Amino acid sequence: MYNLSAVIEKEESLYVAHCLELQVTSQGKTIEEALENLKEAAELYLEHASPEEIEDLQKAHAKNPIIATISVGN
């Protein structure tokens, strides 16, 4: 089992969820639906991933990404 990171953005009438480690994206009408759809997309990705892709995932998983907000401009 992998604990993966997700970033969710509101885009017009949908929420878009991105998995940072897998570079997989999905969407939904609610945050919960977007996350559930992302989980399904990640599971499909992993079912068909090559051994090299799984190894890369394990390396990325060990890094534990930090998500932060920055301010730029005037």
PyMOL commands that set and color helices and strands:
alter all, ss='L'
color gray80, all
select helices_A, chain A and resi 31-48+51-63
alter helices_A, ss='H'
color red, helices_A
select strands_A, chain A and resi 6-11+14-19+24-28
alter strands_A, ss='S'
color yellow, strands_A
deselect
rebuild
show_as cartoon
